[in-house]
Amino acid sequence: MMTEASSRYSQNAFRVLGLPMAASSPEIQLRADEICVRGKLGKTCRYEYDFPWMGPLDRSEEAVRDAAQRLSDPLRRMREELGWFWVWGQTDQDALARLSKNDRAET
C-alpha cells in the first residue's frame, strides 16, 4: 500500500516528467507536450529519472499536466524540489547514474 509520503516521492513532478531538478520552464513545457503527444499515439516514454524501483509511474495526460502545473508555481515547485534529488557534483551524478540502472547497493 502506498502512503501519502511514498506517493509524494513516486509521483514527484520531476519524476513524472523525467526531468532533473534544474529543468527550465521551457524544458518542462516541451517535455509535458512530448509525453502527452506520445501518449495519444499509444507510445510510452522512458527517461533517466523514471526509477522503476520507486513504484508505478502515472504518465496519463492529467498527471503530466498536473506535474507541469506544480512546477510552474514557485511554492509548489520548491516542495517538489525538496522531495527530489539534488545534484551538486560528480558524486551526486555518479549516484544518480547508479540509481537509474537500479543499482542501489551500498559502496
Biopython code that builds the backbone (N, CA, C, O; Angstrom):
import numpy as np
from Bio.PDB.StructureBuilder import StructureBuilder

atoms = [
    (1, "MET", "N", (0.840, -1.186, 0.000)),
    (1, "MET", "CA", (0.000, 0.000, 0.000)),
    (1, "MET", "C", (0.884, 1.249, 0.000)),
    (1, "MET", "O", (1.855, 1.333, 0.752)),
    (2, "MET", "N", (0.543, 2.199, -0.836)),
    (2, "MET", "CA", (1.338, 3.412, -0.954)),
    (2, "MET", "C", (0.830, 4.459, 0.027)),
    (2, "MET", "O", (-0.354, 4.794, 0.040)),
    (3, "THR", "N", (1.738, 4.967, 0.843)),
    (3, "THR", "CA", (1.380, 6.014, 1.793)),
    (3, "THR", "C", (1.448, 7.360, 1.095)),
    (3, "THR", "O", (1.946, 7.470, -0.025)),
    (4, "GLU", "N", (0.938, 8.388, 1.777)),
    (4, "GLU", "CA", (0.994, 9.735, 1.203)),
    (4, "GLU", "C", (2.437, 10.150, 0.951)),
    (4, "GLU", "O", (2.744, 10.756, -0.076)),
    (5, "ALA", "N", (3.331, 9.820, 1.899)),
    (5, "ALA", "CA", (4.735, 10.198, 1.753)),
    (5, "ALA", "C", (5.385, 9.472, 0.577)),
    (5, "ALA", "O", (6.094, 10.095, -0.213)),
    (6, "SER", "N", (5.153, 8.160, 0.449)),
    (6, "SER", "CA", (5.773, 7.444, -0.663)),
    (6, "SER", "C", (5.170, 7.883, -1.988)),
    (6, "SER", "O", (5.868, 7.908, -3.002)),
    (7, "SER", "N", (3.887, 8.229, -1.999)),
    (7, "SER", "CA", (3.256, 8.736, -3.216)),
    (7, "SER", "C", (3.872, 10.073, -3.611)),
    (7, "SER", "O", (4.051, 10.352, -4.797)),
    (8, "ARG", "N", (4.196, 10.896, -2.622)),
    (8, "ARG", "CA", (4.799, 12.196, -2.894)),
    (8, "ARG", "C", (6.110, 12.025, -3.654)),
    (8, "ARG", "O", (6.422, 12.813, -4.547)),
    (9, "TYR", "N", (6.874, 10.997, -3.298)),
    (9, "TYR", "CA", (8.149, 10.772, -3.967)),
    (9, "TYR", "C", (7.963, 10.036, -5.294)),
    (9, "TYR", "O", (8.592, 10.383, -6.294)),
    (10, "SER", "N", (7.104, 9.028, -5.301)),
    (10, "SER", "CA", (6.939, 8.253, -6.530)),
    (10, "SER", "C", (6.224, 9.050, -7.615)),
    (10, "SER", "O", (6.421, 8.793, -8.803)),
    (11, "GLN", "N", (5.395, 10.014, -7.218)),
    (11, "GLN", "CA", (4.688, 10.845, -8.195)),
    (11, "GLN", "C", (5.226, 12.284, -8.197)),
    (11, "GLN", "O", (4.521, 13.225, -8.563)),
    (12, "ASN", "N", (6.479, 12.430, -7.784)),
    (12, "ASN", "CA", (7.124, 13.741, -7.812)),
    (12, "ASN", "C", (7.068, 14.284, -9.240)),
    (12, "ASN", "O", (7.255, 13.536, -10.200)),
    (13, "ALA", "N", (6.814, 15.562, -9.375)),
    (13, "ALA", "CA", (6.645, 16.173, -10.697)),
    (13, "ALA", "C", (7.876, 15.972, -11.585)),
    (13, "ALA", "O", (7.740, 15.769, -12.791)),
    (14, "PHE", "N", (9.057, 16.025, -11.006)),
    (14, "PHE", "CA", (10.265, 15.817, -11.799)),
    (14, "PHE", "C", (10.342, 14.377, -12.307)),
    (14, "PHE", "O", (10.797, 14.135, -13.425)),
    (15, "ARG", "N", (9.899, 13.427, -11.491)),
    (15, "ARG", "CA", (9.882, 12.032, -11.929)),
    (15, "ARG", "C", (8.828, 11.817, -13.009)),
    (15, "ARG", "O", (9.099, 11.167, -14.019)),
    (16, "VAL", "N", (7.630, 12.358, -12.803)),
    (16, "VAL", "CA", (6.563, 12.207, -13.794)),
    (16, "VAL", "C", (7.027, 12.716, -15.153)),
    (16, "VAL", "O", (6.744, 12.103, -16.182)),
    (17, "LEU", "N", (7.737, 13.832, -15.154)),
    (17, "LEU", "CA", (8.202, 14.422, -16.408)),
    (17, "LEU", "C", (9.566, 13.892, -16.846)),
    (17, "LEU", "O", (10.023, 14.193, -17.949)),
    (18, "GLY", "N", (10.216, 13.104, -15.990)),
    (18, "GLY", "CA", (11.511, 12.533, -16.344)),
    (18, "GLY", "C", (12.587, 13.587, -16.507)),
    (18, "GLY", "O", (13.428, 13.493, -17.400)),
    (19, "LEU", "N", (12.560, 14.591, -15.643)),
    (19, "LEU", "CA", (13.486, 15.722, -15.765)),
    (19, "LEU", "C", (14.325, 15.909, -14.503)),
    (19, "LEU", "O", (13.907, 15.537, -13.407)),
    (20, "PRO", "N", (15.512, 16.491, -14.671)),
    (20, "PRO", "CA", (16.303, 16.849, -13.493)),
    (20, "PRO", "C", (15.700, 18.081, -12.825)),
    (20, "PRO", "O", (14.912, 18.810, -13.427)),
    (21, "MET", "N", (16.080, 18.293, -11.596)),
    (21, "MET", "CA", (15.531, 19.409, -10.828)),
    (21, "MET", "C", (15.876, 20.770, -11.439)),
    (21, "MET", "O", (15.154, 21.742, -11.217)),
    (22, "ALA", "N", (16.948, 20.851, -12.192)),
    (22, "ALA", "CA", (17.371, 22.124, -12.772)),
    (22, "ALA", "C", (16.631, 22.465, -14.073)),
    (22, "ALA", "O", (16.972, 23.447, -14.732)),
    (23, "ALA", "N", (15.641, 21.682, -14.442)),
    (23, "ALA", "CA", (14.924, 21.917, -15.698)),
    (23, "ALA", "C", (14.280, 23.304, -15.719)),
    (23, "ALA", "O", (13.705, 23.755, -14.728)),
    (24, "SER", "N", (14.390, 23.957, -16.853)),
    (24, "SER", "CA", (13.809, 25.295, -17.021)),
    (24, "SER", "C", (12.330, 25.187, -17.398)),
    (24, "SER", "O", (11.848, 24.111, -17.752)),
    (25, "SER", "N", (11.631, 26.295, -17.319)),
    (25, "SER", "CA", (10.210, 26.315, -17.696)),
    (25, "SER", "C", (9.980, 25.847, -19.131)),
    (25, "SER", "O", (9.077, 25.044, -19.365)),
    (26, "PRO", "N", (10.778, 26.327, -20.112)),
    (26, "PRO", "CA", (10.573, 25.821, -21.478)),
    (26, "PRO", "C", (10.837, 24.318, -21.597)),
    (26, "PRO", "O", (10.139, 23.630, -22.341)),
    (27, "GLU", "N", (11.827, 23.804, -20.878)),
    (27, "GLU", "CA", (12.113, 22.363, -20.914)),
    (27, "GLU", "C", (10.957, 21.569, -20.320)),
    (27, "GLU", "O", (10.602, 20.503, -20.822)),
    (28, "ILE", "N", (10.376, 22.093, -19.255)),
    (28, "ILE", "CA", (9.245, 21.428, -18.608)),
    (28, "ILE", "C", (8.056, 21.367, -19.551)),
    (28, "ILE", "O", (7.435, 20.315, -19.700)),
    (29, "GLN", "N", (7.737, 22.478, -20.185)),
    (29, "GLN", "CA", (6.598, 22.514, -21.100)),
    (29, "GLN", "C", (6.825, 21.618, -22.310)),
    (29, "GLN", "O", (5.912, 20.917, -22.745)),
    (30, "LEU", "N", (8.031, 21.638, -22.850)),
    (30, "LEU", "CA", (8.359, 20.799, -24.004)),
    (30, "LEU", "C", (8.211, 19.326, -23.650)),
    (30, "LEU", "O", (7.648, 18.551, -24.423)),
    (31, "ARG", "N", (8.718, 18.938, -22.476)),
    (31, "ARG", "CA", (8.626, 17.537, -22.057)),
    (31, "ARG", "C", (7.182, 17.127, -21.815)),
    (31, "ARG", "O", (6.781, 16.030, -22.204)),
    (32, "ALA", "N", (6.394, 17.988, -21.178)),
    (32, "ALA", "CA", (4.985, 17.676, -20.930)),
    (32, "ALA", "C", (4.259, 17.467, -22.258)),
    (32, "ALA", "O", (3.491, 16.516, -22.407)),
    (33, "ASP", "N", (4.503, 18.350, -23.211)),
    (33, "ASP", "CA", (3.877, 18.221, -24.534)),
    (33, "ASP", "C", (4.312, 16.926, -25.215)),
    (33, "ASP", "O", (3.495, 16.232, -25.819)),
    (34, "GLU", "N", (5.595, 16.606, -25.115)),
    (34, "GLU", "CA", (6.133, 15.386, -25.735)),
    (34, "GLU", "C", (5.441, 14.139, -25.172)),
    (34, "GLU", "O", (5.013, 13.263, -25.924)),
    (35, "ILE", "N", (5.338, 14.072, -23.856)),
    (35, "ILE", "CA", (4.731, 12.905, -23.213)),
    (35, "ILE", "C", (3.264, 12.778, -23.618)),
    (35, "ILE", "O", (2.787, 11.680, -23.908)),
    (36, "CYS", "N", (2.552, 13.903, -23.637)),
    (36, "CYS", "CA", (1.126, 13.870, -23.992)),
    (36, "CYS", "C", (0.916, 13.452, -25.445)),
    (36, "CYS", "O", (0.024, 12.654, -25.733)),
    (37, "VAL", "N", (1.719, 13.976, -26.353)),
    (37, "VAL", "CA", (1.592, 13.614, -27.769)),
    (37, "VAL", "C", (1.916, 12.134, -27.964)),
    (37, "VAL", "O", (1.188, 11.420, -28.653)),
    (38, "ARG", "N", (3.001, 11.681, -27.360)),
    (38, "ARG", "CA", (3.366, 10.263, -27.480)),
    (38, "ARG", "C", (2.277, 9.378, -26.880)),
    (38, "ARG", "O", (1.973, 8.313, -27.417)),
    (39, "GLY", "N", (1.697, 9.813, -25.783)),
    (39, "GLY", "CA", (0.619, 9.045, -25.163)),
    (39, "GLY", "C", (-0.591, 8.924, -26.074)),
    (39, "GLY", "O", (-1.208, 7.862, -26.156)),
    (40, "LYS", "N", (-0.932, 10.009, -26.759)),
    (40, "LYS", "CA", (-2.063, 9.981, -27.691)),
    (40, "LYS", "C", (-1.798, 9.054, -28.871)),
    (40, "LYS", "O", (-2.727, 8.535, -29.489)),
    (41, "LEU", "N", (-0.511, 8.853, -29.177)),
    (41, "LEU", "CA", (-0.135, 7.951, -30.259)),
    (41, "LEU", "C", (0.048, 6.513, -29.765)),
    (41, "LEU", "O", (0.413, 5.621, -30.531)),
    (42, "GLY", "N", (-0.213, 6.309, -28.477)),
    (42, "GLY", "CA", (-0.097, 4.975, -27.909)),
    (42, "GLY", "C", (1.331, 4.556, -27.596)),
    (42, "GLY", "O", (1.608, 3.371, -27.410)),
    (43, "LYS", "N", (2.233, 5.523, -27.538)),
    (43, "LYS", "CA", (3.635, 5.221, -27.264)),
    (43, "LYS", "C", (3.971, 5.614, -25.829)),
    (43, "LYS", "O", (3.418, 6.570, -25.285)),
    (44, "THR", "N", (4.879, 4.865, -25.235)),
    (44, "THR", "CA", (5.319, 5.171, -23.882)),
    (44, "THR", "C", (6.637, 5.925, -23.931)),
    (44, "THR", "O", (7.359, 5.880, -24.928)),
    (45, "CYS", "N", (6.932, 6.600, -22.868)),
    (45, "CYS", "CA", (8.178, 7.355, -22.746)),
    (45, "CYS", "C", (8.990, 6.766, -21.605)),
    (45, "CYS", "O", (8.443, 6.405, -20.563)),
    (46, "ARG", "N", (10.271, 6.673, -21.803)),
    (46, "ARG", "CA", (11.177, 6.229, -20.746)),
    (46, "ARG", "C", (12.295, 7.259, -20.637)),
    (46, "ARG", "O", (12.875, 7.694, -21.632)),
    (47, "TYR", "N", (12.576, 7.631, -19.387)),
    (47, "TYR", "CA", (13.600, 8.636, -19.142)),
    (47, "TYR", "C", (14.528, 8.175, -18.030)),
    (47, "TYR", "O", (14.230, 7.239, -17.287)),
    (48, "GLU", "N", (15.644, 8.848, -17.942)),
    (48, "GLU", "CA", (16.677, 8.516, -16.967)),
    (48, "GLU", "C", (16.149, 8.546, -15.532)),
    (48, "GLU", "O", (16.586, 7.754, -14.698)),
    (49, "TYR", "N", (15.222, 9.445, -15.241)),
    (49, "TYR", "CA", (14.742, 9.624, -13.875)),
    (49, "TYR", "C", (13.457, 8.855, -13.574)),
    (49, "TYR", "O", (12.735, 9.215, -12.644)),
    (50, "ASP", "N", (13.158, 7.813, -14.334)),
    (50, "ASP", "CA", (11.954, 7.016, -14.079)),
    (50, "ASP", "C", (12.070, 6.190, -12.800)),
    (50, "ASP", "O", (11.075, 6.011, -12.098)),
    (51, "PHE", "N", (13.236, 5.695, -12.489)),
    (51, "PHE", "CA", (13.496, 4.900, -11.286)),
    (51, "PHE", "C", (12.391, 3.874, -11.030)),
    (51, "PHE", "O", (11.555, 4.083, -10.151)),
    (52, "PRO", "N", (12.373, 2.782, -11.776)),
    (52, "PRO", "CA", (11.322, 1.767, -11.604)),
    (52, "PRO", "C", (11.188, 1.257, -10.172)),
    (52, "PRO", "O", (10.098, 0.859, -9.760)),
    (53, "TRP", "N", (12.264, 1.265, -9.421)),
    (53, "TRP", "CA", (12.230, 0.782, -8.040)),
    (53, "TRP", "C", (11.372, 1.663, -7.135)),
    (53, "TRP", "O", (11.071, 1.273, -6.006)),
    (54, "MET", "N", (10.977, 2.838, -7.610)),
    (54, "MET", "CA", (10.121, 3.720, -6.816)),
    (54, "MET", "C", (8.647, 3.355, -6.928)),
    (54, "MET", "O", (7.809, 3.916, -6.222)),
    (55, "GLY", "N", (8.335, 2.425, -7.805)),
    (55, "GLY", "CA", (6.939, 2.010, -7.956)),
    (55, "GLY", "C", (6.331, 2.523, -9.246)),
    (55, "GLY", "O", (7.015, 3.131, -10.069)),
    (56, "PRO", "N", (5.040, 2.273, -9.416)),
    (56, "PRO", "CA", (4.350, 2.664, -10.649)),
    (56, "PRO", "C", (4.443, 4.172, -10.911)),
    (56, "PRO", "O", (4.483, 4.986, -9.988)),
    (57, "LEU", "N", (4.476, 4.501, -12.172)),
    (57, "LEU", "CA", (4.595, 5.895, -12.591)),
    (57, "LEU", "C", (3.404, 6.237, -13.473)),
    (57, "LEU", "O", (3.183, 5.594, -14.499)),
    (58, "ASP", "N", (2.641, 7.242, -13.080)),
    (58, "ASP", "CA", (1.451, 7.670, -13.826)),
    (58, "ASP", "C", (1.853, 8.768, -14.804)),
    (58, "ASP", "O", (2.199, 9.878, -14.402)),
    (59, "ARG", "N", (1.802, 8.441, -16.094)),
    (59, "ARG", "CA", (2.083, 9.444, -17.117)),
    (59, "ARG", "C", (0.851, 9.693, -17.988)),
    (59, "ARG", "O", (0.958, 9.945, -19.188)),
    (60, "SER", "N", (-0.311, 9.617, -17.357)),
    (60, "SER", "CA", (-1.527, 9.988, -18.078)),
    (60, "SER", "C", (-1.444, 11.478, -18.387)),
    (60, "SER", "O", (-0.673, 12.202, -17.756)),
    (61, "GLU", "N", (-2.226, 11.934, -19.345)),
    (61, "GLU", "CA", (-2.205, 13.351, -19.695)),
    (61, "GLU", "C", (-2.537, 14.210, -18.478)),
    (61, "GLU", "O", (-1.931, 15.262, -18.273)),
    (62, "GLU", "N", (-3.488, 13.767, -17.682)),
    (62, "GLU", "CA", (-3.861, 14.522, -16.486)),
    (62, "GLU", "C", (-2.689, 14.621, -15.507)),
    (62, "GLU", "O", (-2.421, 15.697, -14.972)),
    (63, "ALA", "N", (-1.993, 13.512, -15.271)),
    (63, "ALA", "CA", (-0.857, 13.512, -14.338)),
    (63, "ALA", "C", (0.289, 14.371, -14.856)),
    (63, "ALA", "O", (0.955, 15.058, -14.082)),
    (64, "VAL", "N", (0.517, 14.332, -16.154)),
    (64, "VAL", "CA", (1.598, 15.117, -16.766)),
    (64, "VAL", "C", (1.286, 16.606, -16.693)),
    (64, "VAL", "O", (2.156, 17.404, -16.343)),
    (65, "ARG", "N", (0.070, 16.984, -17.015)),
    (65, "ARG", "CA", (-0.314, 18.404, -16.938)),
    (65, "ARG", "C", (-0.273, 18.905, -15.497)),
    (65, "ARG", "O", (0.123, 20.041, -15.238)),
    (66, "ASP", "N", (-0.684, 18.049, -14.563)),
    (66, "ASP", "CA", (-0.630, 18.412, -13.151)),
    (66, "ASP", "C", (0.823, 18.621, -12.707)),
    (66, "ASP", "O", (1.124, 19.573, -11.986)),
    (67, "ALA", "N", (1.714, 17.735, -13.136)),
    (67, "ALA", "CA", (3.130, 17.861, -12.775)),
    (67, "ALA", "C", (3.704, 19.166, -13.331)),
    (67, "ALA", "O", (4.412, 19.883, -12.624)),
    (68, "ALA", "N", (3.402, 19.473, -14.590)),
    (68, "ALA", "CA", (3.897, 20.715, -15.198)),
    (68, "ALA", "C", (3.345, 21.932, -14.457)),
    (68, "ALA", "O", (4.057, 22.917, -14.261)),
    (69, "GLN", "N", (2.092, 21.867, -14.051)),
    (69, "GLN", "CA", (1.478, 22.970, -13.305)),
    (69, "GLN", "C", (2.148, 23.157, -11.952)),
    (69, "GLN", "O", (2.416, 24.283, -11.533)),
    (70, "ARG", "N", (2.421, 22.036, -11.263)),
    (70, "ARG", "CA", (3.099, 22.127, -9.963)),
    (70, "ARG", "C", (4.456, 22.802, -10.103)),
    (70, "ARG", "O", (4.870, 23.556, -9.223)),
    (71, "LEU", "N", (5.143, 22.536, -11.197)),
    (71, "LEU", "CA", (6.473, 23.123, -11.381)),
    (71, "LEU", "C", (6.421, 24.565, -11.873)),
    (71, "LEU", "O", (7.434, 25.263, -11.845)),
    (72, "SER", "N", (5.255, 25.017, -12.322)),
    (72, "SER", "CA", (5.146, 26.412, -12.776)),
    (72, "SER", "C", (4.868, 27.375, -11.619)),
    (72, "SER", "O", (5.046, 28.584, -11.762)),
    (73, "ASP", "N", (4.437, 26.848, -10.487)),
    (73, "ASP", "CA", (4.156, 27.663, -9.307)),
    (73, "ASP", "C", (5.377, 27.609, -8.385)),
    (73, "ASP", "O", (5.767, 26.522, -7.959)),
    (74, "PRO", "N", (5.989, 28.751, -8.069)),
    (74, "PRO", "CA", (7.239, 28.742, -7.288)),
    (74, "PRO", "C", (7.164, 27.991, -5.952)),
    (74, "PRO", "O", (8.099, 27.267, -5.611)),
    (75, "LEU", "N", (6.093, 28.142, -5.205)),
    (75, "LEU", "CA", (5.997, 27.455, -3.913)),
    (75, "LEU", "C", (5.811, 25.945, -4.081)),
    (75, "LEU", "O", (6.412, 25.149, -3.360)),
    (76, "ARG", "N", (4.987, 25.575, -5.026)),
    (76, "ARG", "CA", (4.777, 24.147, -5.272)),
    (76, "ARG", "C", (6.027, 23.512, -5.864)),
    (76, "ARG", "O", (6.348, 22.361, -5.564)),
    (77, "ARG", "N", (6.731, 24.262, -6.705)),
    (77, "ARG", "CA", (7.976, 23.740, -7.265)),
    (77, "ARG", "C", (8.991, 23.493, -6.146)),
    (77, "ARG", "O", (9.686, 22.477, -6.150)),
    (78, "MET", "N", (9.076, 24.413, -5.198)),
    (78, "MET", "CA", (10.015, 24.240, -4.106)),
    (78, "MET", "C", (9.699, 22.956, -3.328)),
    (78, "MET", "O", (10.608, 22.235, -2.915)),
    (79, "ARG", "N", (8.435, 22.684, -3.136)),
    (79, "ARG", "CA", (8.051, 21.448, -2.438)),
    (79, "ARG", "C", (8.489, 20.223, -3.242)),
    (79, "ARG", "O", (8.980, 19.247, -2.675)),
    (80, "GLU", "N", (8.312, 20.277, -4.548)),
    (80, "GLU", "CA", (8.751, 19.176, -5.409)),
    (80, "GLU", "C", (10.280, 19.032, -5.352)),
    (80, "GLU", "O", (10.802, 17.919, -5.301)),
    (81, "GLU", "N", (10.977, 20.151, -5.359)),
    (81, "GLU", "CA", (12.444, 20.127, -5.289)),
    (81, "GLU", "C", (12.925, 19.494, -3.994)),
    (81, "GLU", "O", (13.891, 18.731, -3.990)),
    (82, "LEU", "N", (12.245, 19.812, -2.885)),
    (82, "LEU", "CA", (12.647, 19.259, -1.594)),
    (82, "LEU", "C", (12.474, 17.747, -1.542)),
    (82, "LEU", "O", (13.118, 17.073, -0.738)),
    (83, "GLY", "N", (11.619, 17.219, -2.386)),
    (83, "GLY", "CA", (11.385, 15.782, -2.424)),
    (83, "GLY", "C", (12.058, 15.090, -3.580)),
    (83, "GLY", "O", (11.655, 13.990, -3.959)),
    (84, "TRP", "N", (13.074, 15.705, -4.149)),
    (84, "TRP", "CA", (13.730, 15.096, -5.298)),
    (84, "TRP", "C", (15.242, 15.104, -5.098)),
    (84, "TRP", "O", (15.718, 15.488, -4.030)),
    (85, "PHE", "N", (15.985, 14.697, -6.085)),
    (85, "PHE", "CA", (17.431, 14.531, -5.985)),
    (85, "PHE", "C", (18.165, 15.822, -6.329)),
    (85, "PHE", "O", (17.997, 16.387, -7.410)),
    (86, "TRP", "N", (18.970, 16.267, -5.395)),
    (86, "TRP", "CA", (19.813, 17.437, -5.612)),
    (86, "TRP", "C", (21.150, 16.952, -6.153)),
    (86, "TRP", "O", (21.769, 16.063, -5.570)),
    (87, "VAL", "N", (21.591, 17.518, -7.243)),
    (87, "VAL", "CA", (22.857, 17.118, -7.851)),
    (87, "VAL", "C", (23.825, 18.284, -7.738)),
    (87, "VAL", "O", (23.668, 19.311, -8.399)),
    (88, "TRP", "N", (24.834, 18.105, -6.885)),
    (88, "TRP", "CA", (25.774, 19.184, -6.611)),
    (88, "TRP", "C", (27.171, 18.919, -7.148)),
    (88, "TRP", "O", (27.996, 19.832, -7.191)),
    (89, "GLY", "N", (27.445, 17.721, -7.548)),
    (89, "GLY", "CA", (28.792, 17.424, -8.013)),
    (89, "GLY", "C", (28.867, 16.041, -8.616)),
    (89, "GLY", "O", (27.855, 15.375, -8.833)),
    (90, "GLN", "N", (30.089, 15.628, -8.880)),
    (90, "GLN", "CA", (30.309, 14.343, -9.539)),
    (90, "GLN", "C", (29.795, 13.166, -8.716)),
    (90, "GLN", "O", (29.253, 12.212, -9.274)),
    (91, "THR", "N", (29.958, 13.224, -7.411)),
    (91, "THR", "CA", (29.476, 12.129, -6.562)),
    (91, "THR", "C", (27.973, 11.962, -6.713)),
    (91, "THR", "O", (27.479, 10.840, -6.828)),
    (92, "ASP", "N", (27.240, 13.078, -6.714)),
    (92, "ASP", "CA", (25.787, 13.021, -6.901)),
    (92, "ASP", "C", (25.432, 12.499, -8.291)),
    (92, "ASP", "O", (24.501, 11.706, -8.438)),
    (93, "GLN", "N", (26.160, 12.934, -9.296)),
    (93, "GLN", "CA", (25.906, 12.460, -10.658)),
    (93, "GLN", "C", (26.135, 10.955, -10.760)),
    (93, "GLN", "O", (25.355, 10.239, -11.388)),
    (94, "ASP", "N", (27.222, 10.482, -10.129)),
    (94, "ASP", "CA", (27.510, 9.049, -10.134)),
    (94, "ASP", "C", (26.404, 8.272, -9.425)),
    (94, "ASP", "O", (25.982, 7.218, -9.898)),
    (95, "ALA", "N", (25.938, 8.790, -8.295)),
    (95, "ALA", "CA", (24.871, 8.124, -7.546)),
    (95, "ALA", "C", (23.591, 8.051, -8.373)),
    (95, "ALA", "O", (22.931, 7.012, -8.392)),
    (96, "LEU", "N", (23.231, 9.129, -9.052)),
    (96, "LEU", "CA", (22.030, 9.130, -9.892)),
    (96, "LEU", "C", (22.164, 8.151, -11.047)),
    (96, "LEU", "O", (21.202, 7.473, -11.406)),
    (97, "ALA", "N", (23.347, 8.075, -11.626)),
    (97, "ALA", "CA", (23.578, 7.130, -12.718)),
    (97, "ALA", "C", (23.369, 5.696, -12.235)),
    (97, "ALA", "O", (22.794, 4.869, -12.943)),
    (98, "ARG", "N", (23.839, 5.416, -11.031)),
    (98, "ARG", "CA", (23.654, 4.076, -10.477)),
    (98, "ARG", "C", (22.181, 3.809, -10.183)),
    (98, "ARG", "O", (21.682, 2.718, -10.459)),
    (99, "LEU", "N", (21.486, 4.789, -9.631)),
    (99, "LEU", "CA", (20.063, 4.622, -9.355)),
    (99, "LEU", "C", (19.268, 4.402, -10.634)),
    (99, "LEU", "O", (18.309, 3.631, -10.648)),
    (100, "SER", "N", (19.662, 5.074, -11.703)),
    (100, "SER", "CA", (18.984, 4.928, -12.987)),
    (100, "SER", "C", (19.108, 3.501, -13.511)),
    (100, "SER", "O", (18.252, 3.023, -14.257)),
    (101, "LYS", "N", (20.179, 2.833, -13.113)),
    (101, "LYS", "CA", (20.409, 1.433, -13.532)),
    (101, "LYS", "C", (19.888, 0.452, -12.496)),
    (101, "LYS", "O", (20.176, -0.743, -12.560)),
    (102, "ASN", "N", (19.122, 0.961, -11.545)),
    (102, "ASN", "CA", (18.560, 0.158, -10.461)),
    (102, "ASN", "C", (19.659, -0.439, -9.576)),
    (102, "ASN", "O", (19.443, -1.469, -8.938)),
    (103, "ASP", "N", (20.814, 0.186, -9.532)),
    (103, "ASP", "CA", (21.917, -0.263, -8.697)),
    (103, "ASP", "C", (21.868, 0.551, -7.407)),
    (103, "ASP", "O", (22.355, 1.680, -7.347)),
    (104, "ARG", "N", (21.273, -0.042, -6.386)),
    (104, "ARG", "CA", (21.119, 0.660, -5.122)),
    (104, "ARG", "C", (21.994, 0.061, -4.029)),
    (104, "ARG", "O", (21.766, 0.304, -2.844)),
    (105, "ALA", "N", (22.996, -0.722, -4.427)),
    (105, "ALA", "CA", (23.896, -1.333, -3.444)),
    (105, "ALA", "C", (24.786, -0.277, -2.813)),
    (105, "ALA", "O", (25.194, 0.684, -3.465)),
    (106, "GLU", "N", (25.078, -0.469, -1.541)),
    (106, "GLU", "CA", (25.978, 0.455, -0.851)),
    (106, "GLU", "C", (27.397, 0.187, -1.294)),
    (106, "GLU", "O", (27.765, -0.947, -1.599)),
    (107, "THR", "N", (28.197, 1.252, -1.327)),
    (107, "THR", "CA", (29.612, 1.074, -1.673)),
    (107, "THR", "C", (30.468, 1.467, -0.499)),
    (107, "THR", "O", (31.695, 1.393, -0.577)),
]
sb = StructureBuilder()
sb.init_structure("model")
sb.init_model(0)
sb.init_chain("A")
sb.init_seg("    ")
for serial, (resi, resn, name, xyz) in enumerate(atoms, 1):
    if name == "N":
        sb.init_residue(resn, " ", resi, " ")
    sb.init_atom(name, np.array(xyz, "f"), 0.0, 1.0, " ", f" {name:<3s}", serial, name[0])
structure = sb.get_structure()
